[in-house]
């Protein structure tokens, strides 16, 4: 889709806004304004996830339609995408060793990532229930993916911004409870997500890995842009069929 310079320009603008939010979060963390720093980190992650969704549209893994356009403004969808991004660029001391370990495991996609992909495709695009992709005999949806889809991270973001009361006027949620350690951990994660789409060569392409290739093809299969047979014909699918 090199013929769509507008889309590439838009991705850059979104990444720049994510960077701005991340820098503001860093400043607030240094000022020990931990709750606000935490909330800004989540907002920055959502911007980076929006850019990543648009990247998949750019590389023709996801079609551009009204439902996809809608989910660009859906917090839970972007938080699911951020979870997938975190898997692709994890917090590890030795990334090469992590890649070697993934290779030894067959580069399989973890259940929480697979279920996040299914939730995005079947429950968010279009807006449907679990019945759209799960049968009664299937195992339960991964709890991590389900919590994110049900708004757990968005509630964390809200709790970092607002005091919550119960029916007796008692405080049951206070942003002051957000610790410096939790804000710092979220800031580290945000910086990693912001680096996923390469900036140094202006390509905005993610690190090419087997995991990325699988997720690219899974999106294409889920959206009907590739067949299961085309997915299974890839060398990395020989021992890990769709």
C-alpha positions in Angstrom: 0.0 0.0 0.0 2.9 2.4 -0.8 0.3 4.3 -2.9 -1.4 5.5 0.3 0.9 8.2 1.7 -1.9 9.7 3.7 -2.2 6.6 5.9 1.6 6.5 6.5 1.5 10.2 7.4 -1.4 9.6 9.8 0.5 6.8 11.5 3.4 9.2 12.1 1.2 11.8 13.6 -0.4 9.3 16.0 3.1 8.0 17.0 4.2 11.6 17.6 1.2 12.2 19.9 2.0 8.9 21.7 5.5 10.2 22.2 4.2 13.5 23.6 2.0 11.7 26.1 4.9 9.4 27.1 7.2 12.4 27.6 4.6 14.1 29.7 4.2 10.9 31.8 7.9 10.8 32.3 7.9 14.4 33.5 5.1 13.8 35.9 6.8 10.6 37.2 9.9 12.6 37.9 7.7 15.1 39.8 6.3 12.2 41.8 2.8 12.8 40.3 2.4 9.0 40.0 -1.3 8.7 39.4 -1.3 11.2 36.5 1.8 9.6 35.1 0.2 6.2 35.2 -3.0 7.4 33.4 -1.0 9.2 30.7 0.9 6.0 30.1 -2.3 4.1 29.4 -3.4 6.9 27.0 0.0 6.8 25.2 -0.3 3.0 24.9 -3.7 3.4 23.3 -2.2 5.8 20.7 0.6 3.4 19.9 -1.9 0.6 19.6 -4.0 2.8 17.2 -0.9 3.3 15.1 -0.3 -0.5 15.1 -3.8 -1.2 14.0 -3.3 1.3 11.1 -0.1 -0.5 10.3 -2.0 -3.7 9.8 -4.4 -1.9 7.5 -1.4 -0.4 5.6 0.1 -3.9 5.1 -3.3 -5.3 4.1 -3.8 -7.6 7.1 -7.0 -5.8 8.2 -9.5 -4.3 5.8 -10.6 -0.7 6.1 -14.3 -0.5 6.9 -16.8 1.3 9.2 -16.4 -1.3 12.0 -12.6 -1.0 11.9 -12.9 2.8 11.9 -15.1 2.6 14.9 -12.7 0.5 17.0 -10.0 3.0 16.6 -11.9 4.9 19.2 -12.6 1.8 21.4 -10.4 1.8 24.5 -10.7 -1.9 25.2 -9.8 -2.9 21.6 -6.7 -0.7 21.7 -5.7 -2.2 25.0 -6.0 -5.7 23.6 -3.7 -4.5 20.7 -1.3 -3.1 23.3 -1.2 -6.5 25.0 -0.3 -8.1 21.6 2.4 -5.5 21.1 3.8 -6.2 24.6 4.1 -9.8 23.5 6.0 -8.9 20.4 8.4 -6.6 22.2 8.6 -7.9 25.8 10.6 -6.7 28.8 13.6 -9.0 28.7 17.2 -8.5 29.6 18.5 -10.5 26.7 16.2 -10.2 23.6 18.3 -12.6 21.6 18.0 -15.2 24.2 14.2 -14.6 24.3 14.1 -15.2 20.5 16.1 -18.4 20.9 13.7 -19.6 23.6 10.7 -18.8 21.4 12.3 -20.6 18.5 12.8 -23.7 20.6 9.2 -23.6 21.6 8.1 -23.5 18.0 7.2 -19.8 18.1 3.7 -20.7 19.1 1.2 -17.9 19.8 0.3 -17.9 23.5 -3.4 -18.5 24.3 -4.0 -15.0 25.7 -2.7 -13.5 22.4 -4.8 -15.9 20.3 -7.9 -15.1 22.3 -7.2 -11.3 22.1 -7.0 -11.7 18.3 -10.4 -13.5 18.3 -12.0 -11.0 20.5 -10.9 -8.1 18.3 -12.2 -9.9 15.2 -15.4 -11.4 16.4 -16.5 -9.2 19.4 -15.3 -5.8 18.3 -15.3 -6.0 14.5 -18.3 -6.1 14.3 -19.6 -5.6 17.8 -20.9 -9.1 18.9 -20.8 -11.5 21.8 -18.6 -14.5 22.7 -21.1 -16.7 20.8 -19.6 -15.3 17.5 -16.5 -17.4 17.9 -16.8 -19.8 20.8 -18.9 -23.0 21.1 -20.1 -24.5 24.3 -17.5 -27.3 24.1 -14.6 -24.9 23.7 -12.4 -24.1 26.6 -13.1 -20.8 28.4 -11.6 -17.7 27.0 -8.2 -16.8 28.4 -8.8 -14.9 31.6 -6.1 -12.2 30.9 -7.5 -11.4 27.4 -11.1 -11.4 28.8 -10.3 -9.0 31.6 -8.7 -6.6 29.2 -11.8 -6.9 26.9 -14.1 -6.3 29.8 -12.4 -3.0 30.7 -9.9 -3.9 33.4 -7.2 -1.6 32.1 -9.6 1.1 31.4 -10.9 1.0 35.0 -7.3 1.2 36.2 -6.9 4.3 34.1 -10.0 5.8 35.5 -9.0 4.9 39.1 -5.7 6.8 38.5 -7.7 9.9 37.7 -10.8 10.0 39.9 -11.8 9.4 43.5 -14.6 6.8 43.8 -17.3 6.7 46.5 -19.7 4.1 47.7 -23.4 4.6 48.7 -22.3 5.8 52.2 -20.0 8.5 50.8 -16.9 6.5 51.8 -13.9 6.6 49.5 -13.4 3.3 47.9 -10.9 4.4 45.2 -8.2 7.0 45.5 -5.7 7.9 42.8 -3.2 8.5 45.6 -2.9 4.7 45.9 -1.0 4.5 42.7 2.6 3.8 43.6 5.8 5.1 42.1 6.8 1.6 41.3 3.6 0.8 39.4 3.8 4.1 37.4 7.5 3.4 36.6 6.6 -0.1 35.4 3.9 1.3 33.2 6.3 3.9 31.9 8.8 1.3 30.9 6.1 -0.7 29.1 4.9 2.4 27.3 8.4 3.2 26.0 8.8 -0.3 24.7 5.5 -0.2 22.9 6.5 3.1 21.4 9.6 1.5 19.9 7.8 -1.3 18.2 7.2 0.5 14.9 10.8 1.4 13.8 11.4 5.1 13.4 15.1 5.1 12.5 14.7 4.3 8.8 11.3 5.9 8.3 9.7 2.6 7.4 7.5 2.3 10.5 7.8 -1.5 10.2 7.9 -3.7 13.3 10.7 -6.0 14.2 10.4 -8.9 11.8 9.9 -12.1 13.8 8.1 -15.4 13.4 5.6 -14.2 16.0 4.8 -11.0 14.0 4.4 -13.0 10.8 2.0 -15.4 12.5 -0.1 -12.5 13.9 -0.1 -10.8 10.5 -1.4 -14.0 8.8 -3.9 -14.8 11.6 -5.4 -11.3 11.1 -5.6 -12.0 7.3 -7.3 -15.3 7.9 -9.7 -14.0 10.5 -10.7 -11.1 8.1 -11.0 -13.4 5.1 -8.0 -11.9 3.3 -6.1 -15.2 3.3 -7.1 -18.9 3.5 -6.2 -21.3 6.3 -4.3 -23.3 3.6 -2.2 -20.2 2.8 -1.4 -19.8 6.4 -0.4 -23.4 6.9 1.8 -23.3 3.8 4.3 -21.1 5.6 7.3 -22.9 6.9 6.7 -21.8 10.5 3.2 -23.4 10.4 4.4 -26.9 9.6 4.4 -27.9 13.3 1.8 -25.4 14.4 -1.2 -25.6 12.0 -4.0 -23.0 12.1 
